[in-house]
Protein backbone atom coordinates (compact mmCIF):
# COMPACT_ATOMS: atom_id res chain seq x y z
CA UNK A 1 0.00 0.00 0.00
CA UNK A 2 1.24 3.42 -0.80
CA UNK A 3 2.43 5.45 2.14
CA UNK A 4 0.91 8.58 0.62
CA UNK A 5 -2.55 7.94 2.02
CA UNK A 6 -3.35 4.92 4.17
CA UNK A 7 -7.06 5.74 4.02
CA UNK A 8 -7.54 5.06 0.32
CA UNK A 9 -7.69 1.86 -1.66
CA UNK A 10 -4.74 1.45 -3.98
CA UNK A 11 -6.15 -1.75 -5.47
CA UNK A 12 -9.49 -0.31 -6.60
CA UNK A 13 -8.76 -0.90 -10.28
CA UNK A 14 -8.10 -4.61 -9.62
CA UNK A 15 -11.19 -4.89 -7.41
CA UNK A 16 -13.35 -3.39 -10.16
CA UNK A 17 -11.79 -5.66 -12.82
CA UNK A 18 -12.53 -8.67 -10.64
CA UNK A 19 -16.11 -7.57 -10.00
CA UNK A 20 -16.66 -6.93 -13.72
CA UNK A 21 -15.37 -10.43 -14.54
CA UNK A 22 -17.67 -12.04 -11.96
CA UNK A 23 -20.70 -10.09 -13.17
CA UNK A 24 -20.04 -10.98 -16.82
CA UNK A 25 -19.61 -14.64 -15.90
CA UNK A 26 -22.83 -14.91 -13.89
CA UNK A 27 -25.22 -12.24 -15.19
CA UNK A 28 -27.23 -14.51 -17.48
CA UNK A 29 -27.91 -17.03 -14.71
CA UNK A 30 -28.73 -14.23 -12.28
CA UNK A 31 -31.21 -12.66 -14.70
CA UNK A 32 -32.85 -16.04 -15.33
CA UNK A 33 -33.12 -16.86 -11.62
CA UNK A 34 -34.54 -13.43 -10.71
CA UNK A 35 -36.82 -13.27 -13.81
CA UNK A 36 -35.11 -10.13 -15.08
CA UNK A 37 -35.13 -9.51 -18.83
CA UNK A 38 -33.11 -6.28 -19.09
CA UNK A 39 -29.34 -6.69 -18.83
CA UNK A 40 -28.73 -3.31 -17.17
CA UNK A 41 -31.44 -4.01 -14.59
CA UNK A 42 -29.86 -7.41 -14.00
CA UNK A 43 -26.44 -5.87 -13.42
CA UNK A 44 -27.88 -3.36 -10.96
CA UNK A 45 -29.69 -6.13 -9.11
CA UNK A 46 -26.55 -8.31 -9.09
CA UNK A 47 -24.49 -5.47 -7.60
CA UNK A 48 -27.19 -4.73 -5.02
CA UNK A 49 -27.34 -8.40 -4.04
CA UNK A 50 -23.66 -9.37 -4.19
CA UNK A 51 -21.57 -6.20 -4.36
CA UNK A 52 -20.82 -6.26 -0.64
CA UNK A 53 -19.79 -9.91 -0.87
CA UNK A 54 -17.50 -9.38 -3.86
CA UNK A 55 -15.80 -6.48 -2.06
CA UNK A 56 -15.39 -8.40 1.18
CA UNK A 57 -14.02 -11.50 -0.56
CA UNK A 58 -11.59 -9.48 -2.65
CA UNK A 59 -10.42 -7.15 0.08
CA UNK A 60 -10.14 -9.77 2.81
CA UNK A 61 -8.77 -12.75 0.88
CA UNK A 62 -7.38 -11.69 -2.51
CA UNK A 63 -5.88 -8.22 -2.14
CA UNK A 64 -2.16 -8.26 -1.52
CA UNK A 65 -2.48 -5.03 0.49
CA UNK A 66 -5.09 -6.34 2.94
CA UNK A 67 -2.74 -6.49 5.93
CA UNK A 68 -2.00 -2.76 5.71
CA UNK A 69 -5.47 -1.61 4.70
CA UNK A 70 -7.45 0.53 7.13
CA UNK A 71 -10.55 0.97 4.98
C-alpha positions as CSV (number, residue, x, y, z in Angstrom):
1,X,0.0,0.0,0.0
2,X,1.2,3.4,-0.8
3,X,2.4,5.5,2.1
4,X,0.9,8.6,0.6
5,X,-2.6,7.9,2.0
6,X,-3.3,4.9,4.2
7,X,-7.1,5.7,4.0
8,X,-7.5,5.1,0.3
9,X,-7.7,1.9,-1.7
10,X,-4.7,1.5,-4.0
11,X,-6.2,-1.8,-5.5
12,X,-9.5,-0.3,-6.6
13,X,-8.8,-0.9,-10.3
14,X,-8.1,-4.6,-9.6
15,X,-11.2,-4.9,-7.4
16,X,-13.3,-3.4,-10.2
17,X,-11.8,-5.7,-12.8
18,X,-12.5,-8.7,-10.6
19,X,-16.1,-7.6,-10.0
20,X,-16.7,-6.9,-13.7
21,X,-15.4,-10.4,-14.5
22,X,-17.7,-12.0,-12.0
23,X,-20.7,-10.1,-13.2
24,X,-20.0,-11.0,-16.8
25,X,-19.6,-14.6,-15.9
26,X,-22.8,-14.9,-13.9
27,X,-25.2,-12.2,-15.2
28,X,-27.2,-14.5,-17.5
29,X,-27.9,-17.0,-14.7
30,X,-28.7,-14.2,-12.3
31,X,-31.2,-12.7,-14.7
32,X,-32.9,-16.0,-15.3
33,X,-33.1,-16.9,-11.6
34,X,-34.5,-13.4,-10.7
35,X,-36.8,-13.3,-13.8
36,X,-35.1,-10.1,-15.1
37,X,-35.1,-9.5,-18.8
38,X,-33.1,-6.3,-19.1
39,X,-29.3,-6.7,-18.8
40,X,-28.7,-3.3,-17.2
41,X,-31.4,-4.0,-14.6
42,X,-29.9,-7.4,-14.0
43,X,-26.4,-5.9,-13.4
44,X,-27.9,-3.4,-11.0
45,X,-29.7,-6.1,-9.1
46,X,-26.5,-8.3,-9.1
47,X,-24.5,-5.5,-7.6
48,X,-27.2,-4.7,-5.0
49,X,-27.3,-8.4,-4.0
50,X,-23.7,-9.4,-4.2
51,X,-21.6,-6.2,-4.4
52,X,-20.8,-6.3,-0.6
53,X,-19.8,-9.9,-0.9
54,X,-17.5,-9.4,-3.9
55,X,-15.8,-6.5,-2.1
56,X,-15.4,-8.4,1.2
57,X,-14.0,-11.5,-0.6
58,X,-11.6,-9.5,-2.7
59,X,-10.4,-7.2,0.1
60,X,-10.1,-9.8,2.8
61,X,-8.8,-12.8,0.9
62,X,-7.4,-11.7,-2.5
63,X,-5.9,-8.2,-2.1
64,X,-2.2,-8.3,-1.5
65,X,-2.5,-5.0,0.5
66,X,-5.1,-6.3,2.9
67,X,-2.7,-6.5,5.9
68,X,-2.0,-2.8,5.7
69,X,-5.5,-1.6,4.7
70,X,-7.4,0.5,7.1
71,X,-10.6,1.0,5.0
